[in-house]
Amino acid sequence: MTYTISGNYLAACSCAVVCGCSVDAQPRDPRGGTECCGTAVFHINEGRLDDTDLGGVDFAFYNEFPSHLTAGDWKVGVVIDSGASDAQAAAVGRILSGEEGGPFGELAQFIGEFLGSERGEVSLTDGEHPGLNVAGHSRLTYEPLLGADGTPTTVKNAMFGFSTEYGIGKASGTSSAFGLTFDPAYGETADFVFSSEQEAGAPKGR
C-alpha cells in the first residue's frame, strides 16, 4: 500500500524558543523543565492512501517527549477532524501509526505509549496571527520571528523536521489533550510532503 499527502502545518510546544528537538537536543522549557509537550495541526491539500482520497482532511498530533528524541519513550495522541469520513480517518490513522511506512514508519520505533485517537473539530486559522484550533483541547496563535531583512526566520535541513525548511516563531494560547497540558512558547510552520516512498534521511517528525 502506498500513500502521499501534502499540505501545510503549524506546530507549537512548551520548549523555549528555539526548540532543540529538531537537532536531537534535550528539551528545555522557559521554566527549566526538560521535556517537550506539543501539538501540530496538519491540513492535507492533496493526497491519498491507495484509493482513499485524503484531500481536505485535518488532523492534530499531540506529543510528550521526555528527553531528546532518539531516547524514545514518546507519548503520542491523535485527533482527526470530524468532517473526515470513516474511511479517511482510518487511512490517516494507519499512516500516523507507521503501518504504511514512510517517515511515520521510521518514527514508530520511538513511541513508548499511544494515548489514543479521537474525532473532533480540527483546523488551522489564517490572518495577521495564524493559529490552530482543536475543539475542546487547543487554541494557539503563532507569531513568526523575523530576520534583519524583515522576512521570517527559518530552519533548514534539520535532523528531525516536518519539512526540509520551516519558519520558526513564538506561540501562545492553551492546550490540554490526552492528559498532556502545556503552555506553548515555541512555534513553527511550513508546507509538508509525506510519502510511503520516502527513504531514511528524508524529512521526519519533530
C-alpha positions in Angstrom: 0.0 0.0 0.0 1.3 3.5 -0.8 0.4 7.0 0.2 1.4 10.6 -0.5 0.0 13.6 1.4 0.9 17.2 1.1 -0.3 20.4 2.6 0.7 22.8 5.4 1.1 22.6 9.2 1.5 24.7 12.3 3.1 23.3 15.4 3.6 24.6 19.0 5.3 23.2 22.0 6.4 24.0 25.6 10.1 24.4 24.6 11.8 27.8 24.9 12.5 29.5 21.6 14.2 27.8 19.7 13.1 24.2 20.3 16.1 21.9 20.3 14.1 18.7 19.3 14.9 19.3 15.7 18.6 18.6 16.4 18.0 15.8 19.0 18.9 18.1 21.9 17.5 17.8 25.4 14.2 19.8 25.6 14.2 23.0 27.8 11.1 25.0 28.6 11.2 28.6 29.9 10.9 27.3 33.5 13.8 24.9 33.1 11.8 21.8 32.5 13.4 19.0 30.5 10.5 17.6 28.4 8.7 18.7 25.3 4.9 18.8 25.2 3.3 20.0 22.0 0.8 19.7 19.2 0.9 20.1 15.5 -2.2 20.5 13.2 -1.8 19.4 9.6 -4.1 20.3 6.7 -3.9 17.9 3.8 -4.4 19.8 0.5 -3.8 16.8 -1.7 -3.2 13.1 -1.0 -4.4 9.6 -0.9 -3.7 6.2 0.6 -4.3 3.8 -2.3 -7.8 4.5 -3.5 -8.8 6.7 -0.5 -8.7 10.4 -1.3 -7.4 12.4 1.7 -7.6 15.9 0.3 -9.2 18.3 2.7 -8.6 16.3 5.9 -7.2 18.0 9.0 -5.6 16.2 11.9 -3.7 17.1 15.1 -0.7 15.2 16.5 0.0 15.5 20.2 3.3 14.6 21.8 5.3 14.3 25.0 9.0 13.8 24.5 10.6 13.1 28.0 14.1 13.6 26.7 15.9 14.1 23.4 14.0 12.5 20.6 16.2 9.4 19.9 15.9 8.5 23.6 12.4 7.3 22.8 9.6 6.6 25.2 7.4 9.2 23.4 3.7 9.6 24.3 1.5 10.5 21.3 -2.2 11.0 20.6 -4.1 11.9 17.5 -7.3 13.9 16.8 -8.8 13.6 13.3 -11.3 16.2 12.2 -14.9 15.2 12.5 -15.5 16.2 8.9 -13.4 13.4 7.6 -15.2 10.2 6.5 -14.7 7.0 8.4 -12.5 5.7 5.5 -10.4 8.8 5.6 -10.0 8.7 9.3 -8.9 5.0 9.2 -6.4 5.8 6.4 -4.9 8.7 8.3 -4.7 6.6 11.5 -2.8 3.9 9.6 -0.3 6.5 8.2 0.3 8.1 11.6 0.7 4.7 13.4 3.6 3.9 11.0 1.7 0.9 9.5 2.1 2.3 6.0 5.8 3.1 6.2 7.5 6.3 5.2 8.6 8.9 7.8 6.0 7.9 10.4 7.1 4.3 10.0 10.6 5.4 10.9 9.4 7.3 13.9 7.2 4.5 15.3 10.3 2.9 17.0 10.5 5.8 19.4 6.9 5.7 20.6 6.5 4.2 24.1 2.8 4.8 24.6 0.0 5.6 22.2 -2.6 7.7 24.1 -5.4 7.2 21.7 -7.3 8.6 18.7 -10.3 11.0 18.9 -12.6 12.7 16.4 -13.3 16.4 16.8 -13.1 19.8 15.1 -9.6 20.5 13.9 -8.5 23.5 11.9 -5.8 26.0 11.0 -6.6 29.7 11.1 -5.1 32.4 8.8 -4.8 36.1 9.3 -2.4 38.5 10.9 -1.9 36.0 13.7 -2.2 32.4 12.3 -3.0 29.6 14.7 -4.6 26.3 15.2 -7.7 25.1 16.9 -8.7 21.6 18.2 -12.1 22.0 19.8 -12.1 21.3 23.5 -8.3 20.9 23.6 -6.2 23.5 22.0 -6.4 27.1 20.8 -3.0 28.5 19.8 -1.7 31.5 17.9 1.7 31.9 16.2 4.0 34.9 15.6 7.0 34.4 13.3 10.5 35.5 14.3 11.8 38.0 11.7 15.3 38.3 10.3 17.2 41.5 9.7 15.5 41.9 6.3 12.1 41.6 7.8 11.3 38.1 6.4 10.5 35.1 8.6 13.4 33.3 10.2 13.7 29.7 9.0 15.5 26.4 10.0 16.8 24.3 7.1 18.0 20.7 6.8 17.3 19.8 10.5 17.9 16.3 11.7 14.2 16.0 12.7 11.6 18.1 10.9 8.2 18.0 9.3 9.7 19.9 6.3 13.2 20.4 4.8 12.8 24.1 5.7 10.3 25.7 8.2 9.6 29.1 9.7 10.0 29.5 13.5 8.4 31.8 16.0 6.6 32.3 19.3 3.4 30.6 20.2 0.8 31.5 22.8 -2.5 30.1 24.0 -3.7 26.9 25.8 -3.5 23.2 25.2 -4.7 20.1 27.1 -5.4 16.7 25.5 -4.7 13.1 26.4 -3.5 14.2 29.8 -0.9 16.4 28.2 -1.2 20.0 29.3 1.3 22.7 28.4 1.9 26.4 28.0 3.1 27.0 24.4 6.2 29.1 23.9 7.8 27.9 20.6 6.0 27.6 17.2 6.8 26.6 13.6 5.1 26.4 10.3 5.7 25.2 6.7 4.4 23.2 3.9 4.9 19.4 4.1 5.0 16.3 1.8 5.0 12.8 3.4 5.1 9.6 1.3 5.5 5.9 1.9 8.3 6.1 -0.6 10.5 8.5 1.4 13.8 7.0 2.4 15.8 7.3 5.6 17.1 10.8 5.8 14.0 12.3 4.3 12.0 14.8 6.4 10.9 13.2 9.7 8.6 14.2 12.5 9.9 16.8 15.0 
